[in-house]
Amino acid sequence: MSIPTGIDRLDERLDGGVLPGTLFVITLPPGGEYIPLIRDGLKARRAVILTSLKSETLIRKMLERSGVGLEDVALAELDPGKAPETIPATLDTLDSSTSLYVNAADPIEKSVPTDLYVDLMNLVSERLYEVGTTGYLSCYRDGEPRYNRTVTLNVADFVVEIERVHEAGRLTHRLRVPKANGVALTESDRTFEVTIDQAPPGA
């Protein structure tokens, strides 16, 4: 059984979604947001969101503006330095109907020593597979070199790069999928554009 990502054009290319146990890494330009892109996935499944950059209140506001109900979303702020303890404890609460979202990986990459970070990322991937659910880590392409980013990308099953493109007065997101383990995507399937309806829910 496949699990939808919430990005319709990607799910179409994946015959409805990804296999349980898939770990996604979503890379963004500075200031970029990914929640509006995956809102359909958040509407369809329960979610645990750990936020290391924005406050719980700001994430809640973003979800509400994207039309995502909060009744099936558990939010918690994450101290990056305590991620090796907090994230495993959170993984223990997951079941196959609940996906994990970490927003964002950058402070964790900077705060956690590489040996501990390698162990943490492997544990996340293994636990998602054992439970039969999906996980999403967002991170920013800020041009700052750090070895732990290499670890993040290596452990991921999928890597999705997002770019913002302004065309004809509208904001379009260009998505590229450079890594898709276990999926045969053609080159044309790996790059596509998504336009987000910016109107508030009910408008």
C-alpha positions in Angstrom: 0.0 0.0 0.0 1.4 3.4 -1.0 1.2 6.5 1.2 0.5 9.8 -0.6 3.0 12.6 -0.2 0.4 15.3 -0.6 2.2 16.7 -3.7 -0.3 15.6 -6.4 2.0 15.8 -9.4 4.6 13.8 -7.6 2.1 11.2 -6.4 0.8 10.8 -10.0 4.4 9.9 -11.0 4.6 7.4 -8.1 1.3 5.6 -8.8 -0.4 7.2 -5.8 2.5 7.7 -3.3 5.5 6.1 -1.7 6.1 2.9 0.2 5.7 2.8 4.0 9.1 3.5 5.6 10.1 6.2 3.2 12.2 9.1 4.5 11.9 12.4 2.6 14.3 15.3 2.6 12.9 18.5 1.2 15.5 21.2 0.4 14.4 24.8 0.1 15.8 28.2 -0.9 16.3 30.6 2.1 12.8 31.7 3.2 11.1 28.9 1.4 8.2 27.0 2.9 7.0 23.4 2.1 3.9 23.0 4.3 1.6 24.6 1.6 2.9 22.1 -0.9 2.2 19.0 1.2 -1.0 20.3 2.8 -3.1 17.5 1.1 -0.9 14.9 2.8 -1.4 16.6 6.1 -5.1 16.6 5.6 -5.2 12.9 4.8 -3.1 11.5 7.7 -2.3 12.2 11.3 1.0 14.0 11.8 3.6 14.8 14.4 5.5 18.0 13.7 8.7 18.9 15.5 9.8 22.5 14.9 13.4 23.6 15.5 13.2 27.0 13.8 9.8 28.5 14.1 7.6 28.5 17.2 4.7 26.2 17.7 2.4 29.2 17.3 3.9 30.1 13.9 3.6 26.6 12.6 0.0 26.4 13.8 -0.7 29.7 11.9 0.8 28.3 8.7 -1.2 25.1 9.0 -4.4 27.1 9.5 -3.7 29.3 6.5 -3.1 26.3 4.4 -6.5 24.9 5.4 -5.0 22.0 7.4 -7.2 21.0 10.4 -5.3 20.8 13.7 -7.3 18.0 15.3 -5.0 15.3 13.9 -1.7 17.2 14.2 0.6 17.1 17.2 3.0 20.1 17.4 6.1 20.4 19.6 9.1 22.7 19.6 12.4 20.9 19.4 15.6 21.9 21.1 18.2 21.0 18.4 20.9 20.0 20.9 18.5 17.5 22.5 17.4 16.0 19.2 19.3 12.7 19.8 16.9 12.2 22.8 13.7 13.9 21.7 13.4 12.4 18.2 13.8 8.8 19.3 11.2 9.4 22.0 8.8 10.8 19.4 9.4 7.9 17.0 8.2 5.6 19.7 4.8 7.3 19.6 4.3 6.8 15.9 2.0 4.2 14.3 1.4 3.4 10.6 -1.3 6.2 10.3 0.9 9.0 11.6 3.7 10.7 9.7 6.7 12.6 11.2 7.7 16.1 10.0 10.8 17.8 11.2 11.0 21.5 10.4 13.9 22.0 10.0 17.0 19.8 10.0 19.5 22.7 9.8 19.8 23.6 13.5 20.1 19.8 14.3 22.8 19.4 11.7 24.8 22.3 13.3 24.2 21.2 16.9 24.7 17.5 17.0 28.2 15.9 16.6 28.6 13.9 13.4 28.8 10.5 15.0 25.6 11.1 17.0 23.9 12.6 14.0 24.7 9.5 11.8 23.2 7.3 14.5 20.2 9.5 14.8 19.5 9.6 11.0 19.9 5.8 10.7 17.5 5.4 13.7 14.9 7.6 12.1 15.1 5.7 8.8 14.9 2.3 10.6 12.1 3.2 12.8 9.9 4.6 10.0 10.5 1.3 8.2 9.5 -0.8 11.3 6.4 1.3 11.9 5.4 1.5 8.3 5.0 5.2 8.0 6.7 8.2 6.3 9.0 11.0 7.6 9.8 14.4 6.2 12.8 16.6 7.0 13.1 20.0 5.6 16.4 21.9 5.2 17.6 25.1 3.6 20.2 25.6 0.8 22.0 28.5 2.4 25.4 27.8 0.9 26.9 27.0 4.2 29.0 23.8 3.9 28.5 21.3 6.7 29.3 17.6 6.7 26.1 16.6 8.5 24.1 17.8 5.5 25.8 15.1 3.5 24.6 12.6 6.1 21.0 13.9 5.8 21.0 13.5 2.0 22.7 10.1 2.1 20.3 8.5 4.5 17.2 9.9 2.8 15.2 7.6 0.4 13.9 10.6 -1.5 15.3 14.1 -2.0 13.1 16.8 -3.4 14.6 20.2 -4.3 12.1 23.1 -4.4 12.7 26.4 -6.3 10.4 29.4 -6.4 9.7 30.7 -9.9 7.7 33.9 -10.6 6.0 33.7 -13.9 3.3 35.9 -15.4 2.5 37.4 -12.0 2.1 34.1 -10.2 4.3 32.1 -7.9 5.1 28.7 -9.2 7.3 26.1 -7.4 9.7 24.0 -9.6 10.4 20.6 -8.0 13.3 18.4 -8.9 13.7 14.8 -7.5 17.4 14.0 -7.8 17.1 10.9 -5.5 14.3 8.4 -5.5 15.4 5.0 -4.1 13.5 2.0 -5.5 11.5 4.1 -8.0 12.2 4.2 -11.8 11.6 7.8 -12.7 12.4 9.1 -16.1 14.4 12.3 -16.4 11.2 14.2 -17.4 9.4 12.8 -14.4 12.0 14.2 -12.1 11.3 17.8 -12.8 7.9 19.5 -12.7 6.1 22.6 -11.6 3.4 23.1 -9.0 1.2 26.2 -8.5 -0.2 26.7 -5.0 -3.7 28.2 -4.6 -2.9 31.1 -2.3 -6.6 31.8 -1.6 -7.6 31.3 2.1 -9.8 28.3 2.8 -13.4 28.9 2.0 -12.6 31.9 -0.2 
